[in-house]
């Protein structure tokens, strides 16, 4: 009876202001949102990250299998994702709305919104007039809108990925955070850039969400252009075997002494991220570029089979490879490791 009463309250629609967050999802995972309350790969309309907050329930129902499903609304960038998820994965938000999890979720959507042409929704994320770069310069809605229009025209495709967030200062009226964002932008004539921004952002708590009041770029890095795919026939050991087993010349029986290689230091460092039989998925290589790295594909022969090994790099020394390794393991391959070639 208690369950029926709860369901009746939920079926009343958007009158319920309670917000939810995800539960029972491992860190870094996502939950599928479906068009209908049935588990089927064809019904997926979107995904919610494990740290997703601010989820609202429109209504719930029991499906034919006896499971409770809820039709939800979740803010994603400049729009809202709607669909069905299993009630098992929802729990009421009991954390303070200024918790690190809630702040991270807002910033995730804030940066994602810049991937869209969401000019009519700027007021969703900004408090106007905003303080640009933490000085006395006031930026109005129209000024920011004009700036965004020009930027979107030049770079029609944009991707922003929040990789780190640290709370710097908490005050009653604002919160200062530091963010790290990996970005990739593409324009006309195949022009493209990728890089990393470290920013200081001031947030103003507003009801159950935030508004961006000021932004300051602490560091703006543009990555060098990734190297193109390089195919190398890695059969060095096989060539050595051929030299060892080669018959001496019948004309000149004097043994041939191979020349010693020059002593110049040409060693370069790479991070190995995968080995593949057959063709490499282009999306896998795109993911490497999206994280700001170049790559080399090395073709080798193993037991009569062709294998392609993918390396991120090159790096001029081991220290630079070590600095990049945590990012590679987080975003590309958790088992990646450094190797010199």
Secondary structure, DSSP 8 states (H G I E B T S, - for coil): -HHHHHHHHHTT-TT----EEE-S--TT-EEEEESSSS--GGGEEEEEETT---BEEEEEEE-TTS-EEEEEEEEETTEEEEEEEEGGGEEE--S-TTSHHHHHHHHHHHHHHTTS--GGGHHHHEEEEEEETTSS-EE-HHHHHHHHHHHHHH--EEEEEEEEEEEEEE-SS-EEEEEEEEEEEE-GGG-EEEEEEEEEEEEEEETTEEEEEEEEEEEEEE----------EE-HHHHHHHHHH----SS--S--------------EEEEEEEEES---HHHHHHHHHTT--EEEEEEEETTEEEEEEEEEEESSHHHHHHHHHHHHHHT-TT-EEEE-
